[in-house]
Amino acid sequence: MRRALTSVGPGDGDGGDHRNGHGGGHEPDASRLWHVTLSVSGRPAPLSEVRRGLEQLAHDHPFLLTSRYADDHAEIRYWEEARDLHDAAAVALRLWGEHRSSAQLPPWEIVGLEVIDRATYHQRVAEGYGPPPAHPVGVHPY
């Protein structure tokens, strides 16, 4: 079964605290928001092609919050709605490969993946050791 990728804007969501797996009166298997950071790397490619590919990916799938790129690596950050971490990670691990042809992305491999729940993301930001909120949204060079 193929899962649709979802779109969530910055600050969207239910606002519930899901640290214990439940929150806001939701059922245990209800969807939750997960912040995903996908890192890819490979042989150098022309920067213009990398940028164009990431822009096409963002156009085709507007769930992307931001991406950063260089000629030999890129990082994609976005919010995913999924039942649990396993589902969010599975979608993230398919993202690059499934869209390599349609977006003409470089033939890079996934070299890193972080999936954290919404509460953990906001806690990290509030404590000053997490990634800052992605501003501006879009595709940017490192």
N, C-alpha and C positions, 0 to 999 in steps of 0.2 A: 504494500500500500504506500503510495507516494503522499507525503505531507506537504501541504501548502506552507510557504514561508509567510510570516505575518508582518505587519507594519505597526510599529509603535513609536510615536514621537517622543522627544525628550520631555520628561515630566508626566507622561501619560501613565496610566495604571490605576490600580484600585487603592493604592495607599496603605494597604494592610501590611502588618508585620508578619512575615512568613518564616522567621528564624527557626521556629519549632516545627515547620511543615504545615502549620495551620495558621489562619489569620483572618480577621474580619468576618468570621462566621462562615467561611467557605468550606465546602466538603473537602476531605483530604485529597481526592484525586481531581480537584478543579484545576484549571490552568493557572499558572503563575508566570510572572515575568522574570526572565533571566538575562543578565548582561553578558554578552559573548564578545570575546576578543580572539580573533583568528589571525595567526601569523603564518605567512607563506614566504618561501625563499627558493632561489634557484639561480640558474645562469643569468648573467646580466642581459637585459633587454632594453631597447631604446625607451627612454623615459616617456616620450610622446605616446608610444604604444601601450605602456603600462597605464598611464593616466587615462587614455581613451578606453581601455578595457575596464578599468574600475568605474569610470563614468557610465559606461554602458551597463555594467552590473547594477549600479545604483539606479539607473533609469528603469531597467527591467524589473528591479525588485527594490522599491522605495523604502523597505525596512531598514536599509543601511543608514546608520547614524553618521559615521565618518570613516574615511580610510586615509591612511598615510602610505606613501610609497617612495621607494628609491629604485635604482635600476636593477637591483638583485633581491629585493624583499618588499613586503607590504604588510600592513596591519589593517584589519577590518574590524570595526566595533559596531555593535547593534544590539537592540533588544529583541528577544525571542519569547513568544508565548508558548509554553509547553506544560505538560502535566508534571514533569519532574526533570531533574538534571540530566538523566539518561536520554530522555527525548530531545532536550535542547542540544545536548552534545552531539547526538546522532545527526540532527539536521545540520549543525555547524560543520561537522566532518564531511558532509556531502556537498556543501555549498560550492567550494572551489571547483571540484571535479565536474559537477553537474552543469556548471555554467561556463566552463573553460571554452567550449566551442562557440556558444551563442554570444558571449561577450568578448570573444577572442582574447582571453586572458593568457598570460605567459604559462608555459608548462612547468610551473613551480610546484613544489610539494608543501604540504602543511607541516610546519615545524613547531607550532605551538598553539595551544587552545586553553583558554580560561573561560569557565562558565560559573558565574556566581549569582546568587539570588539578589533581588532588588534591595532588600534590607541591608545585606552585606555591602553591596555597592555604595549605597548612601552612607553607611557607617564609615567606610573607608574614606570617602570624600570628606565627611564631616571631621574626621580625625586627622586629615591632612596627609595621609600616606597612600591614598588611592589615586587612581587617575582622575584628573579634573573632568568635569562635565565636558563633553565634546562640543566645543564651539570654535569656529563655526562648523556647522554641519556641512559635509561634502567631501570631496576628494582633494587632498593636499600633499605636496611633497614633504619629505622629512626636513 
